């Protein structure tokens, strides 16, 4: 199949089994190292959090602080986060979501080009996929360390792949994923394995919305249409 299929990572391909995650702690660590400020990363502090890129989260966490958010400082902060994550991530803290392995395997067999669009800093994204044994399906993507805006991450992934919007599909669990796809004329599939319902994903413009990625047949027939 001459198509490109892009996947978000968090709550689309995998999820954390812990309530307090290493990724969340990496934000506090990176910000302390680069800006000397203690911030606690809580899901309530940033609303709505789901679908924000790591750079956007850093900016949100420092919104009330009088610090200068230069590009270099943000880059430095991301480097610290990366180091923290790679050092502290516990094996088995993540799990692949139902159906992902089967779906990726089938897409691979059909020679579909697979890519990532994730708000994760690149090294953190790869580490997460490695932990749930899904890394080998992917070789490129648009990552949160490439740009702050998710639509820009889609553009980056498209550019790397050479595909144009009309032959591209994007899977994600939040309205932010759907909007970023739409902005690039990509067909979008919402999956309700994150905090949003099928209805919310459809309302945000998803071309298809699914409870999980388990129904491989339905997904393949949509990708064929
Ligand atoms: Mg997500």
Boltz pocket constraint, residues with backbone or C-beta under 6 A from the ligand:
constraints:
  - pocket:
      binder: B
      contacts: [[A, 8], [A, 9], [A, 10], [A, 11], [A, 12], [A, 51], [A, 172], [A, 173], [A, 174], [A, 194]]
      max_distance: 6.0
